C-alpha cells in the first residue's frame, strides 16, 4: 500500500456532516465502503460516527450491500490501529472491532487499511478474535512488514486491557454519553434514547451475571 504523505485534514470533518468511509486492503484494493455516515464528534482523540441508515457496499468478486437498520456508533481513534462499531441490537450490544491502520481524512472521505483480524463481543460471548486464517494468508501474500505484525499484536493486547478494565467504548458511562449526544444533536428522540440506555444497562448487568457464574 502506498504511503500517505499529506497530513489528514481533520479540521474539514465537521460535526453533523455526512461522509464516505472507505476500507482498503494492504495491496491498495477497495474492500468496503460506507455512504452517508454522520459525524457526531471530532476531537484530538478520535472521530465518532452514527451509522443508522448508512449504506454499506462490499467490494470485490462477491459485491453486495446492506443498510444499518439498528442504531450504531463507530469509534475511530486517530492514533490507534483499530476502530470499533457498536450496534444496539434487540439482543444487546454487539461490538465489531476492526484491526486497521490509523484513519486518514481528506475531501469528505475517511480512509483506513483493514488488516484482516477482527474482534467480536456481545453480552453472550466474551471477546473473540476472528479471521485469523485470512490474516495469516494475507500476511504472506501481501508481504506485511514484520514490524506491522508486532504493532497489531500490541494493539490487540491494548483492546483486551480496555475490555478487562471497562475503559473507552467498553464503558457503559461512555456509551451513555454518546446516547445523550445523539439526542442533543437531534438524531434520536428521548423515547429512543431511553431504549438505548436500557440496552446498555441490561447488557452490563448481563455481563456481571456471567462473571459471577464463572467465579
matplotlib code that plots the C-alpha trace (Angstrom):
import matplotlib.pyplot as plt

x = [0.0, 1.4, 2.3, 0.1, 2.3, -0.1, -1.5, -5.2, -7.5, -9.3, -10.5, -12.7, -14.6, -17.5, -19.9, -23.4, -21.9, -22.2, -19.1, -18.0, -15.7, -13.5, -11.7, -8.8, -6.7, -2.9, -2.5, -4.5, -7.7, -11.0, -12.6, -15.7, -17.4, -19.9, -22.0, -23.5, -22.0, -22.9, -20.1, -21.3, -17.9, -14.4, -11.7, -8.0, -8.5, -11.0, -13.8, -17.1, -19.9, -23.6, -24.5, -28.2, -29.5, -25.9, -25.5, -22.6, -21.1, -18.9, -16.5, -14.7, -15.8, -18.9, -20.2, -23.3, -24.7, -26.8, -28.3, -27.7, -31.3, -30.2, -28.6, -24.9, -21.9, -18.5, -15.4, -12.4, -9.3, -6.9, -3.7, -4.6, -4.5, -8.2, -11.7, -14.9, -18.6, -21.1, -24.6, -27.6, -29.3, -32.6, -30.4, -28.0, -24.7, -22.8, -19.1, -17.2, -13.6, -11.6, -7.8, -6.7, -4.4, -4.8, -7.6, -6.9, -9.4, -9.4, -12.1, -15.0, -13.7, -12.2, -9.9, -8.2, -6.4, -8.1, -5.6, -8.0, -8.2, -11.4, -12.6, -16.2, -18.0, -21.6, -23.2, -23.4, -19.8, -16.5, -14.0, -13.3, -10.6, -11.8, -10.4, -7.0, -6.6, -7.3, -4.6, -2.1, -2.8, -2.6, 0.5, 2.4, 0.5, 0.7, 4.0, 3.1, 6.2, 7.2, 7.1, 3.4, 2.6, 4.2, 2.1, -1.1, -0.4, 0.3, -2.9, -4.9, -3.3, -4.5, -8.0, -8.2, -6.8, -9.6, -12.2, -11.0, -11.0, -14.2, -12.4, -13.2, -16.0, -16.3, -17.6, -21.3, -20.8, -19.0, -21.8, -24.5, -22.6, -22.9, -26.6, -27.2, -25.1, -27.2, -30.4, -28.9, -27.9, -31.4, -30.6, -32.8, -35.8, -36.0, -38.0, -35.3, -32.6, -34.4, -34.5, -30.7, -29.9, -31.9, -30.0, -26.7, -27.9, -29.2, -26.0, -23.7, -26.0, -25.8, -22.0, -21.9, -24.2, -22.0, -18.9, -20.5, -21.4, -17.8, -16.4]
y = [0.0, 3.4, 5.6, 8.6, 11.7, 14.6, 15.1, 14.2, 17.2, 16.7, 20.3, 19.6, 16.8, 18.8, 17.6, 16.8, 16.4, 13.1, 11.5, 8.4, 5.9, 3.5, 0.5, -0.8, -3.9, -3.7, -4.2, -1.0, -2.7, -1.2, -3.7, -1.9, 1.4, 3.2, 6.0, 8.9, 8.1, 11.1, 12.7, 13.2, 14.1, 15.1, 15.9, 15.2, 11.7, 10.3, 10.9, 9.2, 8.4, 7.5, 4.8, 4.2, 4.2, 4.2, 2.1, -0.3, -1.7, -4.8, -4.7, -7.5, -10.7, -11.1, -7.5, -6.8, -4.1, -3.6, -0.9, -0.2, -0.6, -0.5, 2.3, 2.0, 4.2, 3.9, 4.9, 5.8, 6.5, 8.7, 7.3, 3.6, 0.6, -0.3, 1.1, -0.2, -0.3, -0.9, -1.8, -1.5, -4.7, -6.1, -8.8, -6.3, -4.5, -6.0, -5.0, -5.3, -4.2, -3.8, -4.2, -1.5, 1.4, 4.9, 6.7, 9.4, 12.1, 14.2, 15.7, 14.3, 10.8, 8.8, 6.0, 3.2, -0.1, -3.2, -5.7, -8.7, -9.5, -8.6, -8.9, -9.5, -9.2, -9.5, -10.0, -13.7, -14.0, -12.6, -11.1, -13.4, -12.8, -13.9, -14.2, -15.5, -17.6, -14.6, -12.6, -15.4, -15.8, -12.0, -11.6, -13.8, -12.9, -9.1, -9.1, -7.3, -5.9, -7.9, -4.6, -4.2, -7.6, -6.5, -3.3, -5.3, -7.8, -4.9, -3.2, -6.4, -6.5, -2.9, -3.8, -6.7, -4.4, -1.8, -4.6, -6.0, -2.6, -1.3, 1.5, 3.6, 2.1, -0.8, 1.7, 2.0, 5.6, 6.4, 4.8, 6.7, 9.9, 9.3, 8.4, 11.8, 13.4, 11.7, 13.1, 16.6, 16.7, 15.5, 12.1, 10.3, 11.3, 10.9, 7.8, 6.3, 7.4, 5.7, 2.5, 2.7, 3.4, 0.4, -1.8, -0.5, -1.2, -4.7, -5.5, -4.6, -6.4, -9.5, -9.3, -9.0, -12.1, -14.1, -13.1, -14.2, -17.6, -18.2, -17.5]
z = [0.0, -1.0, 1.9, 2.6, 2.6, 3.4, 6.9, 7.4, 7.0, 10.3, 10.5, 7.5, 9.3, 10.6, 13.2, 11.7, 8.2, 6.3, 4.9, 3.0, 4.7, 2.7, 3.9, 1.8, 1.9, 2.2, -1.6, -2.2, -3.3, -2.1, 0.4, 1.8, 1.6, 3.9, 2.4, 4.5, 7.9, 10.2, 12.3, 15.9, 17.4, 16.2, 18.7, 19.1, 20.4, 17.9, 15.4, 16.1, 13.7, 13.8, 11.3, 11.3, 7.7, 6.5, 3.4, 3.2, 0.0, 0.0, -2.9, -4.8, -6.5, -4.4, -4.3, -2.2, 0.0, 3.1, 5.3, 9.0, 10.4, 14.1, 15.9, 15.7, 16.9, 15.3, 17.3, 15.2, 17.3, 15.4, 16.9, 17.3, 14.9, 15.4, 15.3, 16.8, 15.6, 18.4, 17.3, 19.6, 18.7, 20.3, 21.9, 23.4, 22.4, 19.5, 19.2, 16.0, 16.2, 13.1, 13.4, 11.0, 10.2, 11.7, 9.8, 7.2, 6.2, 3.0, 0.8, 2.8, 2.7, 5.6, 4.7, 6.5, 5.7, 7.0, 8.5, 8.3, 12.0, 13.8, 17.3, 18.2, 21.5, 22.8, 26.2, 25.4, 24.3, 25.5, 23.1, 20.2, 17.6, 14.2, 10.6, 11.8, 8.7, 6.4, 8.3, 8.1, 4.3, 3.5, 5.8, 3.3, 0.1, 0.6, 2.4, 5.6, 7.3, 10.4, 12.3, 11.4, 12.9, 16.2, 16.2, 15.6, 18.4, 20.8, 19.8, 20.4, 23.8, 24.5, 23.4, 25.8, 28.6, 27.9, 27.9, 31.3, 32.8, 31.2, 29.5, 26.4, 24.4, 26.8, 29.5, 30.0, 31.1, 27.8, 25.8, 27.7, 27.0, 23.3, 23.5, 25.1, 22.4, 19.7, 21.4, 21.8, 18.1, 17.0, 15.7, 18.2, 20.4, 24.2, 23.8, 21.6, 24.0, 26.9, 24.9, 24.1, 27.7, 28.7, 26.3, 27.8, 31.3, 30.5, 28.7, 31.6, 34.1, 31.9, 31.8, 35.6, 36.0, 33.6, 35.6, 38.9, 37.4, 36.5, 40.0]

ax = plt.figure().add_subplot(projection="3d")
ax.plot(x, y, z, "-o")
ax.set_aspect("equal")
plt.show()
